[in-house]
Amino acid sequence: MSKILVWIAVVMLAIYMVKSQYLTSKTYQPFIDGCMASGSASAQQCECLSKYMHKRYSDIEMQSIMDNAISDTLMQKQVARDVRLGSASCAAEF
C-alpha cells in the first residue's frame, strides 16, 4: 500500500513540475504590464485583452508581438486585427 502512495506522490510531483515549468505563460503578465503602460485601458480590460490574445497566439508568437519582431505583413495585419477586435470586445465587457 505504501508503494502505491509513493508512486502517486511521484506522479503528482512530476505533473506539478511539468505544469509549473512548461505550461505557464511567460508573456501573460508582461503583456498586461505593457497594456497598462499605455494608460488608455483599465486593469480589467488589459487582463481581458491578454486572455484574448493568448487564446489566439502561442507564447513564442506573443513574445514576437511584444518585441515588434514580426516581419510578415500578413501576420502584422492579423495581429492588428486581433488587437482591435479584442480591445473592442473587452471594452464592451467593462
Secondary structure, DSSP 8 states (H G I E B T S, - for coil): -HHHHHHHHHHHHHHHHHHHHHSS-SSHHHHHHHHHHHSSS-HHHHHHHHHHHHHHS-HHHHHHHHTT----HHHHHHHHHHHHHHHHHHHHH-
